[in-house]
């Protein structure tokens, strides 16, 4: 008989940032279906209300995680969470000549600092309870970049280094910290590109199974990293890219 407790999230409280985005909405529903209570965090209120009405969120808070004060508010809304998923993020494509300090700061303010702040606020509490899981969502482009994404790749690579360091620090307190590194996924931000002739050629050349990932491609990996299945996994970078980085 299958031990469903390995993957069940019943009794698990999850704080999920970026919950209103394409990946976040799918993840909220999947985590809830696995039994978790999910606190959604995002700048956009209406999608969070819709998720709560659909039963995919137990609660939500709205604000900008680039604001340190809001990070504190979000962390205090549920003082004790079992799983922290830092999914908020943004990308940009600029040549090196156009990558000024303002661009670097913007990428760090979105892709690194909110995750670092929430980890700083919540990891010690997990450590005192003797259990917890942190999942920081990076990108395969932190490991296998393309031209014109230097600032984005740098900020997401920094998130990997940050995560591996805190994984070592908190391992003695039975807190696991891991990275999810997705590849290209379906979504409104890149729909036009992948529908274009250039995008179709890119997909044909670099996607081994001929398509980018679906919006729900991260649901299973997130449940794995949130559940008992990953109790002996920490400091790991789980790439979910459909084979893109094999090339």
SERO-4910 file (N, C-alpha, C, O; in steps of 0.05 Angstrom, whole numbers):
BEGIN
 pado doro    nc1    nc2    nc3   cac1   cac2   cac3    cc1    cc2    cc3    oc1    oc2    oc3
  Unk    A     17    -24      0      0      0      0     18     25      0     38     26     14
  Unk    A     10     45    -16     25     69    -17     23     86      8      1     89     19
  Unk    A     45     95     18     45    112     42     38    141     34     56    156     26
  Unk    A     13    148     35      5    174     25     16    196     43     16    220     34
  Unk    A     24    190     67     35    211     85     61    222     74     69    244     82
  Unk    A     74    208     55     98    218     43     93    244     27    110    262     28
  Unk    A     71    245     14     65    268     -3     42    286      7     38    308     -2
  Unk    A     27    275     27      5    291     37     15    316     52     35    315     66
  Unk    A      0    337     48      7    363     61    -14    370     82    -16    394     90
  Unk    A    -30    351     91    -50    357    111    -37    367    136    -18    355    146
  Unk    A    -48    389    147    -37    401    170    -13    419    165      0    429    184
  Unk    A     -6    423    140     17    439    132      8    468    124    -10    471    108
  Unk    A     22    487    136     16    515    129     38    525    110     62    523    116
  Unk    A     30    536     87     48    544     66     44    574     60     22    583     56
  Unk    A     66    589     60     66    617     51     77    617     23    100    609     18
  Unk    A     61    626      4     67    625    -25     67    654    -35     46    666    -36
  Unk    A     91    664    -44     92    690    -56     88    687    -86     91    665    -98
  Unk    A     81    709    -99     75    708   -128     50    691   -133     48    678   -154
  Unk    A     32    690   -114      9    672   -116    -11    679   -138    -26    663   -147
  Unk    A    -10    705   -147    -29    713   -167    -20    708   -196    -35    712   -215
  Unk    A      6    701   -199     16    696   -225      8    669   -237     -6    653   -223
  Unk    A     16    663   -261      7    638   -274     17    614   -259      1    596   -254
  Unk    A     42    613   -252     53    591   -236     41    590   -208     33    569   -198
  Unk    A     38    614   -196     28    615   -169     -1    605   -166     -8    591   -147
  Unk    A    -18    613   -185    -46    604   -184    -48    574   -186    -63    561   -171
  Unk    A    -32    562   -204    -33    533   -207    -22    519   -182    -32    499   -173
  Unk    A      0    531   -171     12    519   -147     -6    520   -123     -8    501   -108
  Unk    A    -20    543   -120    -38    546    -98    -60    524    -98    -66    512    -78
  Unk    A    -71    519   -122    -91    499   -124    -80    471   -119    -93    455   -105
  Unk    A    -56    465   -129    -44    439   -125    -37    434    -96    -41    412    -85
  Unk    A    -25    454    -83    -18    451    -55    -42    447    -37    -42    431    -19
  Unk    A    -63    462    -43    -88    459    -28   -100    432    -33   -110    419    -14
  Unk    A   -100    422    -57   -110    395    -63    -95    374    -48   -106    353    -42
  Unk    A    -69    379    -43    -53    359    -28    -58    362      2    -46    346     18
  Unk    A    -74    381     11    -82    383     39    -71    407     53    -77    410     77
  Unk    A    -55    424     40    -43    446     54    -62    469     58    -82    472     43
  Unk    A    -57    486     78    -69    512     80    -49    532     68    -26    533     77
  Unk    A    -58    547     49    -40    565     34    -47    594     39    -69    603     36
  Unk    A    -26    609     47    -28    638     49    -15    650     24      9    647     20
  Unk    A    -31    663      8    -21    675    -17    -12    704    -13    -26    719      1
  Unk    A     10    711    -25     21    738    -23     26    748    -51     39    734    -67
  Unk    A     16    772    -57     21    783    -84     13    812    -83      0    822    -65
  Unk    A     21    827   -104     13    855   -107    -16    858   -117    -29    878   -112
  Unk    A    -25    838   -132    -51    839   -145    -73    826   -129    -72    801   -125
  Unk    A    -92    842   -120   -112    832   -100   -133    814   -113   -140    794   -102
  Unk    A   -144    823   -136   -167    808   -147   -161    779   -153   -178    762   -146
  Unk    A   -138    772   -165   -133    743   -169   -131    728   -143   -139    704   -142
  Unk    A   -122    741   -121   -121    727    -96   -149    723    -85   -155    702    -73
  Unk    A   -166    743    -88   -194    739    -80   -207    716    -95   -222    700    -84
  Unk    A   -202    715   -121   -213    694   -138   -203    666   -129   -219    647   -127
  Unk    A   -177    665   -122   -166    639   -112   -179    631    -86   -185    608    -81
  Unk    A   -183    650    -68   -195    644    -43   -224    635    -46   -233    616    -34
  Unk    A   -239    648    -64   -266    640    -69   -268    613    -82   -287    598    -77
  Unk    A   -247    605    -97   -246    579   -110   -237    557    -91   -238    534    -97
  Unk    A   -229    566    -67   -219    546    -47   -190    539    -49   -181    521    -36
  Unk    A   -175    555    -65   -146    549    -69   -128    564    -49   -105    557    -47
  Unk    A   -139    583    -34   -124    597    -14   -140    598     12   -164    602     12
  Unk    A   -126    593     34   -139    596     60   -141    625     68   -159    633     82
  Unk    A   -121    641     59   -120    669     66   -100    683     47    -86    669     32
  Unk    A   -100    709     47    -81    723     30    -75    751     42    -90    762     57
  Unk    A    -52    761     34    -44    789     40    -34    802     14    -21    789     -2
  Unk    A    -40    828     11    -33    842    -13    -13    864     -8    -17    880     10
  Unk    A      8    865    -24     27    886    -21     52    881    -38     53    860    -52
  Unk    A     71    899    -37     95    897    -53    118    886    -36    126    899    -17
  Unk    A    128    863    -43    149    850    -27    176    864    -31    195    858    -17
  Unk    A    178    883    -49    202    900    -51    204    919    -27    225    930    -22
  Unk    A    182    922    -12    181    939     11    187    922     36    172    904     42
  Unk    A    209    927     50    216    911     73    194    910     94    191    889    107
  Unk    A    180    932     98    158    932    118    136    913    111    125    900    128
  Unk    A    130    911     85    109    892     77    118    863     81    102    846     88
  Unk    A    144    858     76    155    831     81    150    823    110    142    801    116
  Unk    A    154    842    129    149    837    157    120    832    162    113    813    177
  Unk    A    102    847    149     73    843    153     65    816    143     49    802    156
  Unk    A     75    808    119     68    782    108     78    759    126     63    740    130
  Unk    A    102    762    137    113    741    154     98    739    180     96    717    192
  Unk    A     87    761    190     73    762    216     44    753    213     31    747    233
  Unk    A     33    753    188      5    747    184     -1    718    193    -21    713    206
  Unk    A     17    700    187     17    673    198     44    669    211     63    661    197
  Unk    A     47    674    237     73    673    250     87    646    247    112    644    247
  Unk    A     72    624    245     84    598    242     75    585    216     52    578    213
  Unk    A     94    582    197     89    568    173    108    545    171    131    546    181
  Unk    A     99    523    158    116    500    155    133    501    130    155    490    128
  Unk    A    122    514    109    135    516     83    134    545     73    113    558     74
  Unk    A    157    554     65    159    581     52    167    577     23    188    565     17
  Unk    A    150    586      5    156    584    -24    159    613    -35    140    627    -37
  Unk    A    184    620    -41    190    647    -52    188    644    -82    208    637    -96
  Unk    A    165    651    -93    160    647   -121    158    673   -136    158    674   -161
  Unk    A    158    696   -122    156    722   -136    182    727   -151    203    720   -142
  Unk    A    179    740   -174    203    746   -190    196    761   -215    172    762   -223
  Unk    A    216    771   -228    212    785   -254    237    783   -270    259    780   -259
  Unk    A    234    784   -296    257    782   -314    261    808   -330    244    825   -330
  Unk    A    283    809   -344    287    831   -363    308    822   -384    325    805   -378
  Unk    A    306    834   -407    325    828   -428    337    854   -438    324    870   -450
  Unk    A    363    858   -432    377    882   -440    406    874   -448    418    856   -437
  Unk    A    417    889   -467    445    885   -473    462    894   -450    453    909   -432
  Unk    A    487    885   -449    505    893   -427    508    924   -426    509    935   -405
  Unk    A    510    936   -449    513    965   -450    489    980   -437    493   1002   -427
  Unk    A    466    968   -438    442    980   -427    436    970   -398    416    978   -387
  Unk    A    453    953   -387    449    943   -361    462    960   -340    484    955   -331
  Unk    A    448    982   -333    459   1001   -313    454    991   -285    441    970   -281
  Unk    A    463   1006   -266    459   1000   -238    429    998   -231    421    983   -214
  Unk    A    413   1015   -244    385   1015   -238    372    988   -246    354    979   -233
  Unk    A    382    977   -268    371    951   -277    380    929   -257    363    912   -249
  Unk    A    405    929   -249    415    910   -230    399    912   -204    391    892   -192
  Unk    A    395    936   -194    380    940   -169    352    930   -172    341    918   -153
  Unk    A    339    935   -194    311    926   -198    309    896   -197    291    885   -185
  Unk    A    329    882   -209    328    853   -209    334    842   -181    321    823   -173
  Unk    A    353    854   -167    358    845   -140    335    851   -121    329    835   -103
  Unk    A    322    874   -125    299    881   -108    275    862   -112    259    859    -93
  Unk    A    274    850   -135    251    832   -140    259    802   -136    244    787   -124
  Unk    A    282    795   -145    289    766   -147    306    756   -124    308    731   -120
  Unk    A    318    773   -108    335    764    -86    326    775    -59    321    759    -40
  Unk    A    323    801    -57    318    813    -30    292    804    -16    293    799      8
  Unk    A    269    802    -30    245    793    -16    248    764     -5    240    759     17
  Unk    A    261    747    -21    265    719    -11    284    719     13    279    705     32
  Unk    A    305    735     11    324    736     33    310    747     59    315    736     81
  Unk    A    294    767     56    280    779     79    261    758     92    261    755    116
  Unk    A    245    745     75    226    726     86    240    702     99    231    692    120
  Unk    A    261    694     87    277    672     99    288    681    126    287    666    146
  Unk    A    298    706    127    309    716    152    288    718    174    294    714    197
  Unk    A    263    724    166    242    726    186    230    699    194    223    696    217
  Unk    A    229    680    175    214    656    181    232    632    187    224    614    202
  Unk    A    257    631    176    274    607    181    281    604    211    280    581    220
  Unk    A    287    625    226    292    621    254    269    609    269    273    593    287
  Unk    A    245    617    262    221    605    275    219    575    268    212    559    286
  Unk    A    224    568    243    224    540    235    245    525    251    240    503    261
  Unk    A    268    537    253    290    525    268    284    519    297    291    499    308
  Unk    A    270    538    309    263    535    337    243    512    341    243    498    361
  Unk    A    225    508    321    206    486    322    218    459    314    207    438    319
  Unk    A    241    461    300    255    436    292    245    424    266    249    400    262
  Unk    A    231    440    250    223    430    223    215    453    206    207    474    216
  Unk    A    217    450    180    209    470    161    222    466    134    242    452    131
  Unk    A    209    477    114    220    475     86    218    502     73    198    516     74
  Unk    A    240    509     60    242    533     44    248    526     15    266    510      9
  Unk    A    232    537     -3    235    532    -31    237    559    -45    218    575    -46
  Unk    A    260    564    -56    265    589    -71    265    584   -101    281    567   -110
  Unk    A    248    598   -115    245    593   -144    264    611   -159    262    635   -159
  Unk    A    284    598   -172    303    612   -188    296    608   -218    272    611   -225
  Unk    A    315    601   -234    310    596   -262    333    580   -274    355    581   -264
  Unk    A    327    565   -294    349    550   -308    368    570   -321    391    563   -326
  Unk    A    360    595   -325    378    615   -337    399    624   -318    418    638   -326
  Unk    A    396    617   -292    418    622   -273    441    603   -277    463    608   -269
  Unk    A    435    580   -290    455    559   -294    462    557   -324    485    549   -330
  Unk    A    444    563   -341    447    559   -370    436    584   -384    416    582   -398
  Unk    A    450    607   -381    439    632   -391    440    635   -421    454    620   -435
  Unk    A    426    655   -430    427    663   -458    436    692   -459    436    705   -438
  Unk    A    443    703   -482    451    732   -483    428    750   -475    405    744   -477
  Unk    A    436    773   -464    419    796   -457    403    792   -431    384    807   -426
  Unk    A    409    771   -415    395    768   -390    415    768   -366    410    755   -346
  Unk    A    436    784   -369    458    783   -349    447    791   -321    453    778   -301
  Unk    A    432    813   -319    422    822   -293    403    802   -281    404    796   -257
  Unk    A    385    792   -298    365    772   -288    380    747   -279    374    737   -257
  Unk    A    398    736   -295    412    712   -288    429    716   -263    430    698   -246
  Unk    A    441    739   -261    458    745   -237    441    745   -212    449    733   -191
  Unk    A    417    757   -212    401    758   -189    390    731   -181    388    724   -157
  Unk    A    383    715   -201    373    688   -195    396    669   -187    391    650   -172
  Unk    A    420    673   -198    443    657   -189    450    664   -160    458    646   -145
  Unk    A    447    689   -153    452    697   -125    432    683   -107    439    676    -84
  Unk    A    408    680   -116    388    666    -99    396    637    -94    391    626    -73
  Unk    A    408    624   -114    418    597   -110    440    596    -89    439    579    -71
  Unk    A    459    614    -91    481    614    -72    470    620    -44    479    608    -24
  Unk    A    452    638    -42    439    645    -16    426    620     -4    429    614     20
  Unk    A    411    606    -21    396    583    -11    414    561     -1    409    548     19
  Unk    A    435    555    -16    453    534     -8    468    540     18    474    523     34
  Unk    A    473    566     22    486    574     47    467    570     71    475    559     91
  Unk    A    442    579     69    424    576     92    416    546     95    408    538    117
  Unk    A    418    530     74    413    502     77    433    489     96    425    473    113
  Unk    A    458    497     94    478    488    112    474    498    140    477    483    160
  Unk    A    466    523    142    463    536    169    440    523    184    442    519    208
  Unk    A    418    516    170    394    506    184    391    476    183    372    466    195
  Unk    A    408    462    169    406    433    169    406    420    197    391    402    202
  Unk    A    423    430    216    423    418    242    396    422    257    390    409    277
  Unk    A    380    442    247    354    447    260    331    434    244    308    441    248
  Unk    A    338    417    225    319    401    210    301    419    192    277    413    189
  Unk    A    313    439    182    300    456    162    314    452    135    338    455    133
  Unk    A    298    445    114    310    440     88    305    465     71    284    477     70
  Unk    A    326    473     56    324    496     38    334    487     10    356    478      7
  Unk    A    316    489     -9    323    480    -36    314    501    -57    299    520    -51
  Unk    A    324    497    -81    318    515   -103    304    500   -125    310    477   -132
  Unk    A    283    512   -136    270    502   -160    278    520   -183    276    544   -182
  Unk    A    289    508   -204    299    523   -227    283    516   -252    291    498   -267
  Unk    A    261    529   -257    245    523   -280    257    534   -306    272    553   -306
  Unk    A    249    521   -327    256    531   -354    233    548   -365    218    560   -350
  Unk    A    230    548   -391    210    565   -404    182    552   -400    179    528   -404
  Unk    A    163    568   -390    136    559   -385    116    576   -400    121    599   -407
  Unk    A     93    564   -405     71    579   -417     62    601   -399     63    599   -375
  Unk    A     53    623   -411     43    646   -395     39    670   -413     49    671   -435
  Unk    A     23    689   -403     17    712   -419     41    729   -426     41    743   -447
  Unk    A     62    729   -410     85    746   -415    101    737   -439    113    754   -453
  Unk    A    101    712   -445    117    702   -468    101    689   -490    111    678   -508
  Unk    A     74    691   -488     56    678   -507     62    688   -535     63    672   -554
  Unk    A     64    714   -539     69    725   -566     95    715   -578     96    708   -601
  Unk    A    116    714   -561    142    705   -571    141    676   -580    150    670   -602
  Unk    A    130    659   -564    130    631   -572    110    624   -594    111    603   -606
  Unk    A     91    643   -599     73    640   -622     85    651   -648     75    646   -669
  Unk    A    107    666   -645    120    678   -669    137    658   -684    143    636   -673
  Unk    A    146    665   -707    163    647   -723    189    642   -709    199    620   -708
  Unk    A    201    663   -697    226    660   -682    222    643   -658    239    625   -652
  Unk    A    200    647   -643    195    631   -620    190    602   -626    199    584   -612
  Unk    A    176    596   -648    172    569   -656    198    555   -664    202    532   -658
  Unk    A    215    570   -677    242    559   -685    258    553   -660    272    533   -659
  Unk    A    257    571   -640    271    567   -615    261    542   -601    277    525   -592
  Unk    A    235    539   -600    223    515   -587    232    489   -601    239    470   -589
  Unk    A    231    490   -628    238    466   -643    267    459   -639    274    436   -639
  Unk    A    285    480   -636    313    475   -633    321    466   -605    338    449   -602
  Unk    A    309    479   -585    319    475   -558    301    460   -539    310    453   -517
  Unk    A    277    454   -546    259    439   -529    258    410   -539    245    405   -559
  Unk    A    270    391   -524    272    364   -534    245    351   -541    243    336   -560
  Unk    A    224    358   -525    198    346   -532    180    366   -548    156    361   -551
  Unk    A    192    387   -558    178    404   -578    159    425   -567    145    438   -582
  Unk    A    160    430   -541    142    451   -530    153    462   -504    169    448   -491
  Unk    A    145    486   -496    152    496   -470    134    483   -449    114    470   -456
  Unk    A    142    486   -424    126    473   -403     99    486   -398     95    510   -403
  Unk    A     81    470   -389     54    480   -382     56    496   -356     76    493   -341
  Unk    A     36    511   -350     35    528   -326     36    511   -301     46    521   -280
  Unk    A     27    486   -302     26    469   -279     51    451   -276     51    432   -261
  Unk    A     72    457   -292     95    439   -293    110    439   -266    124    419   -260
  Unk    A    107    459   -250    121    460   -224    105    449   -201    115    447   -179
  Unk    A     80    442   -206     63    433   -183     74    408   -170     76    408   -145
  Unk    A     81    388   -185     92    364   -174    118    368   -159    121    360   -136
  Unk    A    138    382   -171    163    388   -157    158    404   -131    172    400   -112
  Unk    A    139    423   -132    134    438   -107    122    421    -85    129    424    -62
  Unk    A    104    402    -93     94    384    -72    116    366    -62    117    361    -38
  Unk    A    133    357    -79    156    340    -71    173    355    -50    180    345    -29
  Unk    A    181    380    -57    198    395    -39    184    405    -14    197    413      6
  Unk    A    157    405    -14    142    414      9    135    392     28    128    396     51
  Unk    A    138    367     19    128    344     34    150    328     47    174    334     44
  Unk    A    142    306     60    161    288     73    179    275     53    201    265     60
  Unk    A    171    274     28    187    261      7    215    273      5    234    260     -3
  Unk    A    218    299     13    243    312      9    257    318     36    274    335     38
  Unk    A    251    302     57    263    307     83    293    304     84    306    316    101
  Unk    A    304    288     65    333    284     64    346    299     41    367    292     32
  Unk    A    332    319     31    341    335      8    344    364     17    325    377     25
  Unk    A    369    375     16    373    403     23    397    414      8    416    400      2
  Unk    A    395    440      2    416    452    -14    416    444    -43    436    447    -57
  Unk    A    394    432    -52    393    421    -79    380    441    -99    363    457    -91
  Unk    A    389    440   -124    376    456   -145    362    436   -164    375    422   -179
  Unk    A    335    437   -163    319    419   -179    311    433   -204    295    452   -204
  Unk    A    323    425   -227    318    437   -253    293    424   -265    291    399   -267
  Unk    A    274    440   -273    250    431   -286    246    446   -312    233    467   -313
  Unk    A    259    436   -333    261    452   -358    255    436   -383    259    445   -405
  Unk    A    244    411   -380    238    395   -403    262    387   -420    259    379   -443
  Unk    A    286    389   -408    310    381   -422    324    404   -436    344    400   -450
  Unk    A    315    429   -433    327    452   -447    357    454   -441    373    458   -459
  Unk    A    364    450   -416    392    455   -408    411    431   -416    435    433   -411
  Unk    A    400    410   -427    417    389   -437    434    397   -461    456    388   -464
  Unk    A    423    416   -477    437    424   -501    463    438   -494    478    446   -512
***
